[in-house]
Amino acid sequence: MKNEENANGENVEELDKNVISPEEVTEVINGDEVALAEQMERTKALTKEQQLEAIKNAEKVKAEQKAKEEARLQKEKRIQEEARKRIEAEKAKAEAKKAAELKAKEDARKAAELKAQEDARKAAELKAQEEARKAAELKAQEEARKAAELKAQEDAKKAAELKAQEEAKKAEELKIKEQKNNEPTTFKRVMAAILFIALFAIVYFLPEISEAINNFNKSRMPEPVITNGISTCKLSRTTENLDIDNTVKFSIINSKLYKLEYITTTTGDKVEDEEELKEKNEKCILLKEYAGKLDGVSIACSLSNGSSTTKQVLDYEKLDLKKVTSAYTEAGGIYPEFKKNDNIDNIESKMKSSGYECTRS
């Protein structure tokens, strides 16, 4: 091939030397001035077609490099996107796991609360049943005791009547016998009269005797303790012209306080003490207006026939003690000394030490 000539008579080997390689074209395109000068000399003898072919090869190389670069960038972008998605998936998985753990804890807490409430309800039911059973037993014992007392009274009355009749009959027979014998004596007559009077007195005073016996038996039997109901404590005092009655009612369940009533009744002369009683009633009305802002507190006022009454009711199921401030007491209210679920035995002890008398019903 070295000595072959082309159609134009040019030496092929010489043309091969003058052909621009792709690398050289790239250098020319990239602006290498030295390479450009060198190649200008070498390309003078090239045909136009060969020059175009060389340029196309150079552009093809550049396009392949650009495609490779774009492919590399696309690959990096794809890798970054996959990494982002993987991170987001792991984050979502962690959040889902955390949410599941929180839900499990919340479910466990609710289950524990429900179990505690159920246990408390069952305990309350068992306690109520036990108290009802004891109350029924006490009632049955009381009824049996009363029936036995009534039967004993009836038997005693009948026995006394029979004995009185028998003694009267014997006395009558003795009297007839004495009359028949016609030998009456003063001693026998006196003894018969005394015996008759004694029997008559026994029959006449039999109810009082039976009542005394019953009272004696009751004093020896313990009274049943009331744990559900109302404990009423009263204290009365007198001023120069007024009578003041203080009544405190404690509503209890299982000996625990849940509602409290303060009732103060002031009594005076309808005419002479009219102004003072009106003033107390007006204070009560002002207190009622103030208490309207408080949950669990209700006030009732009345004024009639020389008597003024103020009734304060504290419902501990609704009462918020933090809101019962000094302003309430300054308005005439009584600050609740006792709290919800306080034991009634302790409450009555304090009330009695203050001079109150307390009874339960």
Secondary structure as a PSIPRED ss2 file (coil, helix, strand):
# PSIPRED VFORMAT (PSIPRED V4.0)

   1 M C   1.000  0.000  0.000
   2 K C   1.000  0.000  0.000
   3 N C   1.000  0.000  0.000
   4 E C   1.000  0.000  0.000
   5 E E   0.000  0.000  1.000
   6 N C   1.000  0.000  0.000
   7 A C   1.000  0.000  0.000
   8 N C   1.000  0.000  0.000
   9 G C   1.000  0.000  0.000
  10 E C   1.000  0.000  0.000
  11 N E   0.000  0.000  1.000
  12 V H   0.000  1.000  0.000
  13 E H   0.000  1.000  0.000
  14 E H   0.000  1.000  0.000
  15 L H   0.000  1.000  0.000
  16 D H   0.000  1.000  0.000
  17 K H   0.000  1.000  0.000
  18 N H   0.000  1.000  0.000
  19 V C   1.000  0.000  0.000
  20 I C   1.000  0.000  0.000
  21 S C   1.000  0.000  0.000
  22 P H   0.000  1.000  0.000
  23 E H   0.000  1.000  0.000
  24 E H   0.000  1.000  0.000
  25 V H   0.000  1.000  0.000
  26 T H   0.000  1.000  0.000
  27 E H   0.000  1.000  0.000
  28 V H   0.000  1.000  0.000
  29 I H   0.000  1.000  0.000
  30 N C   1.000  0.000  0.000
  31 G C   1.000  0.000  0.000
  32 D C   1.000  0.000  0.000
  33 E H   0.000  1.000  0.000
  34 V H   0.000  1.000  0.000
  35 A H   0.000  1.000  0.000
  36 L H   0.000  1.000  0.000
  37 A H   0.000  1.000  0.000
  38 E H   0.000  1.000  0.000
  39 Q H   0.000  1.000  0.000
  40 M H   0.000  1.000  0.000
  41 E H   0.000  1.000  0.000
  42 R H   0.000  1.000  0.000
  43 T C   1.000  0.000  0.000
  44 K C   1.000  0.000  0.000
  45 A C   1.000  0.000  0.000
  46 L C   1.000  0.000  0.000
  47 T C   1.000  0.000  0.000
  48 K H   0.000  1.000  0.000
  49 E H   0.000  1.000  0.000
  50 Q H   0.000  1.000  0.000
  51 Q H   0.000  1.000  0.000
  52 L H   0.000  1.000  0.000
  53 E H   0.000  1.000  0.000
  54 A H   0.000  1.000  0.000
  55 I H   0.000  1.000  0.000
  56 K H   0.000  1.000  0.000
  57 N H   0.000  1.000  0.000
  58 A H   0.000  1.000  0.000
  59 E H   0.000  1.000  0.000
  60 K H   0.000  1.000  0.000
  61 V H   0.000  1.000  0.000
  62 K H   0.000  1.000  0.000
  63 A H   0.000  1.000  0.000
  64 E H   0.000  1.000  0.000
  65 Q H   0.000  1.000  0.000
  66 K H   0.000  1.000  0.000
  67 A H   0.000  1.000  0.000
  68 K H   0.000  1.000  0.000
  69 E H   0.000  1.000  0.000
  70 E H   0.000  1.000  0.000
  71 A H   0.000  1.000  0.000
  72 R H   0.000  1.000  0.000
  73 L H   0.000  1.000  0.000
  74 Q H   0.000  1.000  0.000
  75 K H   0.000  1.000  0.000
  76 E H   0.000  1.000  0.000
  77 K H   0.000  1.000  0.000
  78 R H   0.000  1.000  0.000
  79 I H   0.000  1.000  0.000
  80 Q H   0.000  1.000  0.000
  81 E H   0.000  1.000  0.000
  82 E H   0.000  1.000  0.000
  83 A H   0.000  1.000  0.000
  84 R H   0.000  1.000  0.000
  85 K H   0.000  1.000  0.000
  86 R H   0.000  1.000  0.000
  87 I H   0.000  1.000  0.000
  88 E H   0.000  1.000  0.000
  89 A H   0.000  1.000  0.000
  90 E H   0.000  1.000  0.000
  91 K H   0.000  1.000  0.000
  92 A H   0.000  1.000  0.000
  93 K H   0.000  1.000  0.000
  94 A H   0.000  1.000  0.000
  95 E H   0.000  1.000  0.000
  96 A H   0.000  1.000  0.000
  97 K H   0.000  1.000  0.000
  98 K H   0.000  1.000  0.000
  99 A H   0.000  1.000  0.000
 100 A H   0.000  1.000  0.000
 101 E H   0.000  1.000  0.000
 102 L H   0.000  1.000  0.000
 103 K H   0.000  1.000  0.000
 104 A H   0.000  1.000  0.000
 105 K H   0.000  1.000  0.000
 106 E H   0.000  1.000  0.000
 107 D H   0.000  1.000  0.000
 108 A H   0.000  1.000  0.000
 109 R H   0.000  1.000  0.000
 110 K H   0.000  1.000  0.000
 111 A H   0.000  1.000  0.000
 112 A H   0.000  1.000  0.000
 113 E H   0.000  1.000  0.000
 114 L H   0.000  1.000  0.000
 115 K H   0.000  1.000  0.000
 116 A H   0.000  1.000  0.000
 117 Q H   0.000  1.000  0.000
 118 E H   0.000  1.000  0.000
 119 D H   0.000  1.000  0.000
 120 A H   0.000  1.000  0.000
 121 R H   0.000  1.000  0.000
 122 K H   0.000  1.000  0.000
 123 A H   0.000  1.000  0.000
 124 A H   0.000  1.000  0.000
 125 E H   0.000  1.000  0.000
 126 L H   0.000  1.000  0.000
 127 K H   0.000  1.000  0.000
 128 A H   0.000  1.000  0.000
 129 Q H   0.000  1.000  0.000
 130 E H   0.000  1.000  0.000
 131 E H   0.000  1.000  0.000
 132 A H   0.000  1.000  0.000
 133 R H   0.000  1.000  0.000
 134 K H   0.000  1.000  0.000
 135 A H   0.000  1.000  0.000
 136 A H   0.000  1.000  0.000
 137 E H   0.000  1.000  0.000
 138 L H   0.000  1.000  0.000
 139 K H   0.000  1.000  0.000
 140 A H   0.000  1.000  0.000
 141 Q H   0.000  1.000  0.000
 142 E H   0.000  1.000  0.000
 143 E H   0.000  1.000  0.000
 144 A H   0.000  1.000  0.000
 145 R H   0.000  1.000  0.000
 146 K H   0.000  1.000  0.000
 147 A H   0.000  1.000  0.000
 148 A H   0.000  1.000  0.000
 149 E H   0.000  1.000  0.000
 150 L H   0.000  1.000  0.000
 151 K H   0.000  1.000  0.000
 152 A H   0.000  1.000  0.000
 153 Q H   0.000  1.000  0.000
 154 E H   0.000  1.000  0.000
 155 D H   0.000  1.000  0.000
 156 A H   0.000  1.000  0.000
 157 K H   0.000  1.000  0.000
 158 K H   0.000  1.000  0.000
 159 A H   0.000  1.000  0.000
 160 A H   0.000  1.000  0.000
 161 E H   0.000  1.000  0.000
 162 L H   0.000  1.000  0.000
 163 K H   0.000  1.000  0.000
 164 A H   0.000  1.000  0.000
 165 Q H   0.000  1.000  0.000
 166 E H   0.000  1.000  0.000
 167 E H   0.000  1.000  0.000
 168 A H   0.000  1.000  0.000
 169 K H   0.000  1.000  0.000
 170 K H   0.000  1.000  0.000
 171 A H   0.000  1.000  0.000
 172 E H   0.000  1.000  0.000
 173 E H   0.000  1.000  0.000
 174 L H   0.000  1.000  0.000
 175 K H   0.000  1.000  0.000
 176 I H   0.000  1.000  0.000
 177 K H   0.000  1.000  0.000
 178 E H   0.000  1.000  0.000
 179 Q H   0.000  1.000  0.000
 180 K H   0.000  1.000  0.000
 181 N H   0.000  1.000  0.000
 182 N C   1.000  0.000  0.000
 183 E C   1.000  0.000  0.000
 184 P C   1.000  0.000  0.000
 185 T C   1.000  0.000  0.000
 186 T H   0.000  1.000  0.000
 187 F H   0.000  1.000  0.000
 188 K H   0.000  1.000  0.000
 189 R H   0.000  1.000  0.000
 190 V H   0.000  1.000  0.000
 191 M H   0.000  1.000  0.000
 192 A H   0.000  1.000  0.000
 193 A H   0.000  1.000  0.000
 194 I H   0.000  1.000  0.000
 195 L H   0.000  1.000  0.000
 196 F H   0.000  1.000  0.000
 197 I H   0.000  1.000  0.000
 198 A H   0.000  1.000  0.000
 199 L H   0.000  1.000  0.000
 200 F H   0.000  1.000  0.000
 201 A H   0.000  1.000  0.000
 202 I H   0.000  1.000  0.000
 203 V H   0.000  1.000  0.000
 204 Y H   0.000  1.000  0.000
 205 F C   1.000  0.000  0.000
 206 L H   0.000  1.000  0.000
 207 P H   0.000  1.000  0.000
 208 E H   0.000  1.000  0.000
 209 I H   0.000  1.000  0.000
 210 S H   0.000  1.000  0.000
 211 E H   0.000  1.000  0.000
 212 A H   0.000  1.000  0.000
 213 I H   0.000  1.000  0.000
 214 N H   0.000  1.000  0.000
 215 N H   0.000  1.000  0.000
 216 F H   0.000  1.000  0.000
 217 N H   0.000  1.000  0.000
 218 K H   0.000  1.000  0.000
 219 S H   0.000  1.000  0.000
 220 R H   0.000  1.000  0.000
 221 M C   1.000  0.000  0.000
 222 P C   1.000  0.000  0.000
 223 E C   1.000  0.000  0.000
 224 P C   1.000  0.000  0.000
 225 V C   1.000  0.000  0.000
 226 I C   1.000  0.000  0.000
 227 T C   1.000  0.000  0.000
 228 N C   1.000  0.000  0.000
 229 G E   0.000  0.000  1.000
 230 I E   0.000  0.000  1.000
 231 S E   0.000  0.000  1.000
 232 T E   0.000  0.000  1.000
 233 C E   0.000  0.000  1.000
 234 K E   0.000  0.000  1.000
 235 L E   0.000  0.000  1.000
 236 S E   0.000  0.000  1.000
 237 R E   0.000  0.000  1.000
 238 T E   0.000  0.000  1.000
 239 T C   1.000  0.000  0.000
 240 E C   1.000  0.000  0.000
 241 N C   1.000  0.000  0.000
 242 L C   1.000  0.000  0.000
 243 D E   0.000  0.000  1.000
 244 I E   0.000  0.000  1.000
 245 D E   0.000  0.000  1.000
 246 N E   0.000  0.000  1.000
 247 T E   0.000  0.000  1.000
 248 V E   0.000  0.000  1.000
 249 K E   0.000  0.000  1.000
 250 F E   0.000  0.000  1.000
 251 S E   0.000  0.000  1.000
 252 I E   0.000  0.000  1.000
 253 I E   0.000  0.000  1.000
 254 N C   1.000  0.000  0.000
 255 S C   1.000  0.000  0.000
 256 K E   0.000  0.000  1.000
 257 L E   0.000  0.000  1.000
 258 Y E   0.000  0.000  1.000
 259 K E   0.000  0.000  1.000
 260 L E   0.000  0.000  1.000
 261 E E   0.000  0.000  1.000
 262 Y E   0.000  0.000  1.000
 263 I E   0.000  0.000  1.000
 264 T E   0.000  0.000  1.000
 265 T E   0.000  0.000  1.000
 266 T E   0.000  0.000  1.000
 267 T E   0.000  0.000  1.000
 268 G C   1.000  0.000  0.000
 269 D C   1.000  0.000  0.000
 270 K C   1.000  0.000  0.000
 271 V C   1.000  0.000  0.000
 272 E C   1.000  0.000  0.000
 273 D C   1.000  0.000  0.000
 274 E H   0.000  1.000  0.000
 275 E H   0.000  1.000  0.000
 276 E H   0.000  1.000  0.000
 277 L H   0.000  1.000  0.000
 278 K H   0.000  1.000  0.000
 279 E H   0.000  1.000  0.000
 280 K H   0.000  1.000  0.000
 281 N H   0.000  1.000  0.000
 282 E H   0.000  1.000  0.000
 283 K H   0.000  1.000  0.000
 284 C H   0.000  1.000  0.000
 285 I H   0.000  1.000  0.000
 286 L H   0.000  1.000  0.000
 287 L H   0.000  1.000  0.000
 288 K H   0.000  1.000  0.000
 289 E H   0.000  1.000  0.000
 290 Y H   0.000  1.000  0.000
 291 A H   0.000  1.000  0.000
 292 G C   1.000  0.000  0.000
 293 K C   1.000  0.000  0.000
 294 L C   1.000  0.000  0.000
 295 D C   1.000  0.000  0.000
 296 G C   1.000  0.000  0.000
 297 V E   0.000  0.000  1.000
 298 S E   0.000  0.000  1.000
 299 I E   0.000  0.000  1.000
 300 A E   0.000  0.000  1.000
 301 C E   0.000  0.000  1.000
 302 S E   0.000  0.000  1.000
 303 L E   0.000  0.000  1.000
 304 S E   0.000  0.000  1.000
 305 N C   1.000  0.000  0.000
 306 G C   1.000  0.000  0.000
 307 S E   0.000  0.000  1.000
 308 S E   0.000  0.000  1.000
 309 T E   0.000  0.000  1.000
 310 T E   0.000  0.000  1.000
 311 K E   0.000  0.000  1.000
 312 Q E   0.000  0.000  1.000
 313 V E   0.000  0.000  1.000
 314 L E   0.000  0.000  1.000
 315 D E   0.000  0.000  1.000
 316 Y C   1.000  0.000  0.000
 317 E C   1.000  0.000  0.000
 318 K C   1.000  0.000  0.000
 319 L C   1.000  0.000  0.000
 320 D C   1.000  0.000  0.000
 321 L H   0.000  1.000  0.000
 322 K H   0.000  1.000  0.000
 323 K H   0.000  1.000  0.000
 324 V C   1.000  0.000  0.000
 325 T C   1.000  0.000  0.000
 326 S H   0.000  1.000  0.000
 327 A H   0.000  1.000  0.000
 328 Y H   0.000  1.000  0.000
 329 T H   0.000  1.000  0.000
 330 E H   0.000  1.000  0.000
 331 A C   1.000  0.000  0.000
 332 G C   1.000  0.000  0.000
 333 G C   1.000  0.000  0.000
 334 I C   1.000  0.000  0.000
 335 Y C   1.000  0.000  0.000
 336 P C   1.000  0.000  0.000
 337 E C   1.000  0.000  0.000
 338 F C   1.000  0.000  0.000
 339 K C   1.000  0.000  0.000
 340 K C   1.000  0.000  0.000
 341 N C   1.000  0.000  0.000
 342 D C   1.000  0.000  0.000
 343 N E   0.000  0.000  1.000
 344 I H   0.000  1.000  0.000
 345 D H   0.000  1.000  0.000
 346 N H   0.000  1.000  0.000
 347 I H   0.000  1.000  0.000
 348 E H   0.000  1.000  0.000
 349 S H   0.000  1.000  0.000
 350 K H   0.000  1.000  0.000
 351 M H   0.000  1.000  0.000
 352 K H   0.000  1.000  0.000
 353 S H   0.000  1.000  0.000
 354 S C   1.000  0.000  0.000
 355 G C   1.000  0.000  0.000
 356 Y C   1.000  0.000  0.000
 357 E E   0.000  0.000  1.000
 358 C E   0.000  0.000  1.000
 359 T E   0.000  0.000  1.000
 360 R E   0.000  0.000  1.000
 361 S C   1.000  0.000  0.000
